Amino acid sequence: MLWIKALHVIFMVTWFAGLFYLPRLFVYHAMSTDKTSIERFKIMERKLFYGIMTPGGMLTVIFGLWIWIEYGVTGGWMHIKFTLVLLLIAYHIYCGKLLHDFKTDQNTRSHVFYRWFNEFPVLLMIAIIILVIVKPV
């Protein structure tokens, strides 16, 4: 079971790295005006989303569910954590929608929006780690 926990944490870190970096790429992409930079950002965003973030997120969820089923973890903290993970999954899916908007040159948001958008997963990560370690509820 320690291997499953280790893999859960490894893929969680991988997923969060992408959740932190993709919106930062969106900031720079939204600020870009030359075709070369825009095309480069499209490639970087696609590879990050499909090659790192999505597999990392899927494996995080798979190993997390495995731990949950094996240990039968319960408590208020787990219900809150589960809800926050669902919010992260929704955020991930919305990042995919924004990725598509950039890919098709349909982005209408400014770099300022993406700077603020980038903060959401940080708040969720802090809350999730506190719930898992401290178990306040």
N, C-alpha and C positions, 0 to 999 in steps of 0.2 A: 504494500500500500504506500510505502514511502516513495517508491518510484512513480506512482501515479500522482502523488502530491507534488513531487519535483517537476514532473512534466506539466502539471497544471500551472505551476508558477512560471516555468520557462515560457510556455506559450502565452500566458497572461502578459508577461513582460514584452514579448514579441508583438502581441496585439496592441498593447498600449503604445509601444514605440511608433507603430503606424498611426494610431489614433492621434498621437501628438504631432507627428510630422506631416501627415497629409494636409491638414488645414493650414499648416505653415507654408507648404507648397502652393496651396490655393492663394495665400496672401501674395506671394511673389508672382504667381500666374496672373492674378487680377491686376497687378501693377505693370505687367509686361505689355509692350506695344509692338515689338518687332517679331516678325514671323518665326525666326529661328528660335528665339527664347520660348515662344508660345508652343511650338511643336516639341521642344525639349521637355517642357513641363508636362505636356500631355503624356509623353512616354514615361517619365518618372512617376507621375501620378498613377497611371495604369499599372505599372509594375509593382509599385508599393501596395496598391489596393488589392490586386489579384494574386500577387506573388508572396506577400508577407502578411498583410492585415487579415485578409479573409481566411487563409489557412490557420493563422495564429488564433483568430477569434473562434473558428470552428473547433479547433483542438482544445482551446481553453474551456469551451462549453462542454465538450465531450468528456474531458478528464474531470471537470467540476461535477458533472452529473454522476460520473462513476464514483467519485468520493461521496457524494450526497447519498446515493443508493447504497453503497457499501457500509457507510457509517450510520445512515439514517439520522443525519443531523437535523435537529429541530430547534425551535426557539424563535423569539421575535426578531433577533438579529439576522437569522437566516432568511426570514420572509422579506425583511428590508433589503438584504443583500441581493436576493433573487430579483426583487423589483428593480434595483439599481442596475443589475446586469441586463435586464430586459431593456432598460433605458439606453444602456451602452450599445446593445444590438440595434435598437432603433436609430441611434446616432450613426452607427456604422452603415446602416442601410441608407440613411440620408446622405452620408458622405458619398456613397455610390451614385446617388441621384445628382449630387453636385459635380461629381467626376464626369458624369454623362453630359451635364450642361457645359462644362469646359470643353469636353471632347467635341461637341457639336457647335462650339462657339456661341452658346446660348446663355452664358453667365451674365447675370444682371446685377450682381452684388459687388460692392467695393471691397478693397483690401481691408478696410476698417471692420466690416462685418466678419470677415474671416479671422481677424485678430481676436475678436470677442468670441467667435464660434470655437476657436482653439482652446478656450479655457474650460469648457464644459466637461470634457473627459478628465481633466485634472481634479475637478471638484468631486466627480464620481469616484475616482480612484482613491482619493483621501478618505471619503466616507466608507468605501468598501473595506479598505485596509483597517480602519479603526473598528468597523463592525467585526471583522474576522479575528483580529488580535485581542481587542478589549472586550467584545461581546457585551456592550452596555445594556442591551435589552433582551 
